[in-house]
Amino acid sequence: MHEKNDNYLCIHPRPLGERAIFRMSRGPRILENQGEGYPNIHALFTPHPEIPALVPRAEFHPSPPRGEGEQTLIANSVKQLQNIKEIKVKCPAKINLTLEVLDKRPDGFHNIQSVMQTINLFDILTIKIEESEDFEIKLSGTSNEIPYDERNLAYKAAELFFRCKDAKMQRCKEKQELCIYASMRLCIFLHIEKNIPVAAGLAGGSTDAAGTLWGLNKLFDNILSDEELHQLCLQLGSDLNFCLEGGCQLATSRGEILEKLPFQEFRLSLIKPKNLGISAKEAYTKFSAFEKKPNLNMTTKLINAVGLESPTYSHEKNIVNIQEFLHNDLEAALIEEYQELREIKMEYPEAIMSGSGSTFFAIDIDFKDFNDNFWIKNGLKSIPYGVCEFK
């Protein structure tokens, strides 16, 4: 049985019926993720004309009552799934080696260009599937800083996955195994072992949601293609697509358009004020009002530096000295607002803020515990992958 604790809630989502399928048939929607899926989120939905619809427009036909033969098939399928009804997923944090804010878009987002990198700081997500009287999603976890209900981005990801999966079943009835899955009434358990700080610019909520989509797809025999998973990621936030892929990537547009860059392993450390979390909405709002906007084009310079023909490239060590190219446009706007960030920058001038903050990182140095008000994580490294199975 699933262990219960004070952070444990049983959630009953909206029925996966005609309304859900009809709503998706109008095409994907983009959800502005503010605060990485944590409390005080104000969602903004806007259509995205460049993405094809996930589900063609069609009438909804309720599933017929289960016959004896169908029940036998379901029972056999459940028996076959005994060994794959649970999966553990490693959900890595990310840092922004560069983050440059461009123009504001009509949908309210900003266009950016950023070099993103996954690191070996992980949330561990456990997904369990059991038969149930009704479809349910149950969340639990180790942190008291995040909600375990429909406000959590991982919950939203699970709900969206099953809407897309069930809608796809309507188009795949000729495949018997898909019909079997569609007929099951399931309870989905999600347990989040939270190691990535909350509202810290490290994609903690986004990586959990990407891991939820990836893990559920694994449990259902990769029923959704990679392209479909990326379309779902885009509906939930700007960082999920990167968290799904990981490694070192150039991210443009809202952050969802990715181009793989050469990976190099390096050592890094993180430091963050313990009691300061900054949402993406707050960070970009303060940047918009900031008068001294930088225009350094560090992203292009970094990309040129990691090219094999770059004079800074070392064939012997297979690394590039990237320290001089690290930059975050949002940092200057936020440092003026928060004394804690100024303390980090004064103590460690080479440290760079990640994402919307409030975490800073530095390469090849260890942060010292100069103040009890700061969380520090030394001895981390870059990794060449995104969400994956934890074995």
HELIX and SHEET records of a PDB file:
HELIX    1   1 GLU A   18  SER A   25  1                                   8    
HELIX    2   2 GLU A   68  GLN A   80  1                                  13    
HELIX    3   3 GLN A   82  ILE A   84  5                                   3    
HELIX    4   4 LEU A  153  GLN A  170  1                                  18    
HELIX    5   5 GLN A  176  SER A  183  1                                   8    
HELIX    6   6 GLY A  204  LEU A  219  1                                  16    
HELIX    7   7 ASP A  226  LEU A  236  1                                  11    
HELIX    8   8 LEU A  240  GLU A  245  1                                   6    
HELIX    9   9 ALA A  280  ALA A  289  1                                  10    
HELIX   10  10 MET A  298  ALA A  305  1                                   8    
HELIX   11  11 GLN A  323  PHE A  325  5                                   3    
HELIX   12  12 ASP A  329  ILE A  335  1                                   7    
HELIX   13  13 GLN A  339  GLU A  347  1                                   9    
SHEET    1   A 6 LEU A   9  ILE A  11  0                                        
SHEET    2   A 6 GLU A 136  GLY A 141 -1                                        
SHEET    3   A 6 LEU A 186  GLU A 193  1                                        
SHEET    4   A 6 HIS A 110  GLU A 131 -1                                        
SHEET    5   A 6 GLU A  86  LYS A 104 -1                                        
SHEET    6   A 6 HIS A 327  ASN A 328  1                                        
SHEET    1   B 6 LEU A   9  ILE A  11  0                                        
SHEET    2   B 6 GLU A 136  GLY A 141 -1                                        
SHEET    3   B 6 LEU A 186  GLU A 193  1                                        
SHEET    4   B 6 HIS A 110  GLU A 131 -1                                        
SHEET    5   B 6 CYS A 248  SER A 253 -1                                        
SHEET    6   B 6 ILE A 257  LYS A 260 -1                                        
SHEET    1   C 6 LEU A   9  ILE A  11  0                                        
SHEET    2   C 6 GLU A 136  GLY A 141 -1                                        
SHEET    3   C 6 LEU A 186  GLU A 193  1                                        
SHEET    4   C 6 HIS A 110  GLU A 131 -1                                        
SHEET    5   C 6 GLU A  86  LYS A 104 -1                                        
SHEET    6   C 6 CYS A 388  GLU A 389 -1                                        
SHEET    1   D 2 ARG A  29  LEU A  31  0                                        
SHEET    2   D 2 PHE A  45  PRO A  47 -1                                        
SHEET    1   E 4 ILE A 352  MET A 353  0                                        
SHEET    2   E 4 PHE A 360  ILE A 363 -1                                        
SHEET    3   E 4 ARG A 267  PRO A 273 -1                                        
SHEET    4   E 4 PHE A 374  LYS A 381 -1                                        
SHEET    1   F 2 TYR A 313  SER A 314  0                                        
SHEET    2   F 2 ILE A 319  VAL A 320 -1                                        
END                                                                             
